[in-house]
Amino acid sequence: MKLMNEDSVIFAEKQYTKRELFESVCNQLAKSRVLSDASEVVKQLLEREEISDTRIDDLIAMPHCESSAVIFPKIILVNCRKFPIFGIMT
């Protein structure tokens, strides 16, 4: 199992809200069989963000959660061009 590979970098095509970004990335991860339930992970990521903001600085954040819907861990880098880059760790 590789934590990172050629599918680990995603270039966002537009500016997303936080929820939209999580949904887009989690749907891609579900298609790649990294997640068993994208909507559950989105819900858990948003809940985690309510507890504490995962921003490291103005340009980088690391949203993450623990979930039984994660089949295996993977680090994803998302370049959002117009707003901060989020590293999503599941």
Stockholm file with secondary structure:
# STOCKHOLM 1.0

chainA/1-90         MKLMNEDSVIFAEKQYTKRELFESVCNQLAKSRVLSDASEVVKQLLEREEISDTRIDDLIAMPHCESSAVIFPKIILVNCRKFPIFGIMT
#=GR chainA/1-90 SS CCSCCGGGEEECSSCCCHHHHHHHHHHHHHHTTSBSCHHHHHHHHHHHHHHSCCBSSSSEECCBCCCTTBSSCCEEEEECSSSCEEEEEC
#=GC SS_cons        CCSCCGGGEEECSSCCCHHHHHHHHHHHHHHTTSBSCHHHHHHHHHHHHHHSCCBSSSSEECCBCCCTTBSSCCEEEEECSSSCEEEEEC
//
